[in-house]
């Protein structure tokens, strides 16, 4: 699996529509998954015939099973399918797709040069690149995308801004190797935060850490099993890093819905949820909250469940209602106890398409659509963006809140 950065441009017809369509066609026809894209900027033409209309330009970061030459062929095929006709150099076009980077490869072959030979010379490439991959080092240069842009403009970002409101902050997130935790790590990195990521699987955790580094974050990782080792082990290992965080997200939870957890008895499921979701969350909240309160202050976020306050039938409803109800209640108490230097919130997701949602049977798929006013599953990124907002300065007068991220399900 490789990660590539692809430049997109258009100056004929419905420019934004064609660029969006190009990304969609690429992902539908080929083994390609969109990780993120920069959005579009409008620029004057560079070279080519006079009198051209302005361009829309942007960059997409993708993950693919294709090799670099296969990916280049796919990009050319997508161009052709959307009406691209090659005439003179830098002529107007409906859509132009350029392969900028593929992992850390350096290639100079007929028809394919990596990195793209003019990548570091063009504002209309570097500006959208810096939006999504500021930390990526351009192979052969030893400089990151952000450094190349600063070198070209003479300007270097300093401190938080509207695009990266968490720049300069370090955030800890537990259970960061998959699902909501993984999405949270990526969104926090995109918002400018540096990160300490916790998980149990070193390979998966390091893969998430590397994606965050591409987005410009400095990342440390911590391995600990909150079920078998407990919160104190994780806290001691965190202490060895010598880092003062300004945010701590207790996202880790026991998995009783997929894998071997399905086979556990009701009693064993309750014990696992108690150890990880309640006890470890409470212990880490007290330790991290006290530490942040004694230092610079910060924000503490716990994970609840929207139906803990409304009720759901069945064993799972009883288990998660009990456990997440405890988390919601402890969060309110911690918000009072840790004020005024630490703000404390609970984010309560609804139907989010994590691992269980991906494999849920048709009956549950239909139930989700029926019970959610917005008529769709939530994505892990929807919860992750709530993390960013609650930690940002925009919510400095909020604390003790339970934020339901659930598509408008407001049943009493």
N, C-alpha and C positions, 0 to 999 in steps of 0.2 A: 504494500500500500504506500503510494507516494503522495506528497502534498505539493501542489503547484499553485503559482500565482499567474493569473491570466488577465491581460489588459483588454478592455472592450471600448470600442469607439464607433460613433455613427454621426453623420451629418446630412443624411437624406431621409425624407419621409418622417414617419412617426419614430423619432430617435429613441426616446425612452422605452416605448413599446417594443421596438425591435431588439433593444439591448436586453430587456427582461425576457423576451422570447428566446433570444440566443442562449441565455443561461438555462432556461427551462428545457429547450431542445437538447442541449448538451447533457443535462442530467437524466433526461428521459431515454435517450437513445444509447447512451454509453455507461459503463460502470464508473460513474462520477457522482460524487455527493458534494453539494455546496456547503462549505463551512461558514462563510460570511462574504458579504460584498460591501463595497465602500459607499454605495450610492453614486450619484452622477455629478460631475462638474461640467460647466460649459466653458469652452476655450476657443480662441481663434485658431484658424488653420495654420499649420506649420509646413511651408513648402507647398508644392503642387500647383495646379492651374490657378490663376487669379480669380477672384470673385466667388469663392466657395462660401457656403453658409457655415456658421460655427458648429463645432463638434460638441457632443456629449461624450465624456470619457469617464471610465471607472475601472475598478479592479475587483476580480473575484478570487477568493481563496477556495480551492477545491481539494478533495481527497479522491484518489483514483487508483484502480487496479491496472490502468494502462501504463505502459512505459512512455518516456518522453516523445519518441518519434510517433508512436501510436496516438498519443494525445494530440500532437501537432496535426496529424491527419484528420482526427476527429474535429478539431477546430476549423480546419479548412472546409470540411464537409458541411459543418453547420453554417459557415459563411455562405457557401454556395446555395444551400437550401433556403437561405433568406435573401437571395437575390444579389449577392456580391458578384460583380463582374470586374475582373482585373484588367485595367487598361494601362495608363501611364502611372508612374510612381506618385504616391500621395494624392491620387485622384479622389473625388468624393465617393463615399460608399454608404450602403445601407447598414452594413455592420462589418467591423474589423476586429479580429480576435488574435492577439499576440501572446505567445507563451513567453513569460518573463523569467520565471524561475521554476525549477523542478528539484525539490529537496535541496541538497547542496552540490548538485552536479555542475561540473564545468565541461562543456562540450564545444567543439569547433569542427563540425562536420558539414558536408554539402547540404544546404537547405535547413540546417538547424544549428544555431549558436546559443549556448547557455552559459551565463546569464545573457539576456537579450542585450545586444551590443550598445544600444542607446538608452538603456534603462536609467542610468544615473545622470543623464543629461537633460531629461525632459520633465518640466514642471508638471505637465498634464498626466504623467505616469507616477511621479514620486508623491504628489500630493494625495491622490486616493490610496496609494500604497501605504503611506504613513498612517492613514486613518485606521487601517486594519492590521498591518503587520510591521509596526515601527521597530520591533526588536529583531527582525530577520536580518541576518548578516548576509550581504551580497557576496557570494563565493568569489574568491580571488582578490577581494578588496580589504578585508578585515574590518569594514565599516558597516553599521546597521543602516537600514532604510532611513530611520530618523536622522542619523548622522549625515548621510548623503544629502538629504533635503536641507539640513541646517548648513551644510557646506555650500550648497547651491544658492541659498537665499541669504546667508549671513544671519539667520534668525534661529534661535533655539528656545523651545518651550520651557517655561519655568513655572512651577506651581500648578494648582488645579485650574481648570477652565471648563467651559460649558460642555466640551466634548469629553474631557477626562476629569470629572469632578472629584475623583478619588486619588489623583496623582499625589504622591508623597505619603500616602497612608499604607500601612501594612495590615492585611486582613487574614485571619485564620479561618479555615473552613474544614470541618470534619466530614468524613465520608465523601471525599472529593473525586473519587476515581470513576464514578458512573452517575447516570441519572441527573437528578436535581443538583447534586453536589458538583458534578462535572460542568454542567451548564452554568452554575453559579461562579465557579472558578474562571471560566472563560469570559463571562460578562464583567466580572470584577476586574480582570486583566484589561479588557477593552476600555473600562472606565478609568484606567490609570493606576490601579492599586498594585502594590507588591503583595505577594501571597506566601502563606505557609499552608500547605495542603496535607491533609491527613488521609490515610487509607490503609487497607490491609494487603492489597496486591501490589507489589513493587513495580511490576511491568505496566500495569494499567495506570498507576499513579504517576509514573514518570512520563508516560505518553501524554497525560493531561498537562503535566508541568511543562513539557516542551511546547505544547500548543499555546500555553499562557506566555511563555518566554517569547514566542513569535509575536505576540501582541504587545510586547514591551515590558512585561513584568519581570521583576526579580523574584525567583521562586525557590523556596525550601520545601522539602518533603519530610513527613514523619510517618513512620509505620508503627501501628499499635492496634491490637484487637481489643476493642472496648468490651466485648462480651467475656473473653477469657482473662484479659489482663487488667481491665478496669481503667478508670479515668486518671488515677494518680500516675500510672505509668506514662500515659500520653503527656500529662502535664510536666512530669520530670524531664521527659525528652524534649519538650518544647522549651523548658527553662535552659537547657544546655545550648540553645541557639543564641541566647542573649538578645532577643528581639523584644521590643515594646510594641504590641499591636494597638491599633485604634478601632479594631472591629473583630468580633469573634462570632462565628456562625456554627451553631450546633445542629448540623444537618444529618449526622450519622444515625442510622436506625437499623434495628434488626429486621432481616428479610424473612417473613413467614409466608409470603405469597408465591415465591418462585423457588426453583431449585429444591434442595433437601428440606428447606423450611416447611414446605407443604405437608410433609409426612409427619411432622411433630404433632403430639397430642395438644389439646387445648391448654393443659397445664404447662407443658414445656414451652409453648408459644408465649404464654403469659410471662413466664420466667425470663425468656430471652428479651422480650419487649421491655420488661421492667429493668433489667440490667443495663440495656443500651439506651433505650429511648427516655427512660425516666431517671434512673440513678446516675448514669454517666452525664446526662444533660444537666442535672441539678448540680452535681459535683463540679463539672467544668464551668458552669455558669458562676458558681460561687468563687472558684479559684480565679478565673479570667476576669470576672467583674471586679473583684477586690483589687487585682493587680492593675487593671486599667484605671480604676478609681484613684489609686495611689500615684499613678503616673500622669499621662496626658488626658485621661478620660477616653470615652469611646462609645461604641454601640454593640450591644449583645442581641443576637437574633436566635430564637429557637423555632423548631418546626412542629406545628400542630397539625390539625386535620379539620376541615370545615364541618364535617358531620359529627364531630365530637360534641358539638353544642346543640345539635338538632336531633341526633339519633339515627341509627341504621340497624336493620334487622340482621340476624345471623351471628355466628361465632365471630366473624371478622369485625362486624359492627360493634359487638360487645367488647372485644379485645382492644381495638383501636380507639373506641370511644372512651374506655377507661384510661388507657395510657396517654392518649393525646389530650384528654381532658385535664389530666394531671399536669401536663406540660403547659397548657394554656393558663391554668391557675397559678403555677409556680412563676410563670413569666410576669404576671401582674404583681405578685409579691416582690419579685426581684426588682421590678421597675421602681417600686417605692423604696426598697432597701438600698439600692445603688445610686439613687438620685443624690445630688444633681449632676455628677460628673459622667455617669454612664446611663445612656438611654437603652431601654430594653423593650424588645418587641417579639411577638409571635407571628410567623407567617403560616397560615393554614391553607394548604393547597386543597383543591377539589379533585376532580377527575383529571389527572395529569398522565399523559402517555409516556410512562416510564416502562421498565422491562415487563411488568405485569400487564400494563395497558396494551403493549404490542401483541401479546399472546392471548388476551382476554377473549372468551368465546362470544359468539354472535349475540347471545342474550344480553350480555353485559355491554357490548358495543351499542346495542339499541337502547339500553337503559341510560347510558351516559348521554346520548343525544336527546333523549326524552326529558331527563332531569336538568339539563343545562340550558338555561334560556338563550345563550348565544349559539347553541346548536352544534357544538364541536368539542373535541377533547382539548384540554390545555396542553401546552408543551413545557418541558423543563425550563426553557428559556423565559417563559412567562413568569415563573417563580423567581428565576435568577434576576430578572430586571427589578423585581420588588426588593431584593436584597440591596441592589445598587442604590435604589431610591431611598430606602430607609437609612442607609449608612451615609448618604450624601448630606451636605449642608442644607439642602432644600427641606429637610424634615427636622431641623434642629429644635423645634418646639413640640415634637411628637415623642411620646414615650408611653409604655404600658399598653400599647394597642395590639389587637389581634387583627391582622389583615388577611381577609379571605381572598385567595386567588382562585376563583372557581366559576368564572363565566357567568356570574349574575345569579347563582342559586341562592335565594334569600329566604327559603322556606323556614318557618318558625320551628 
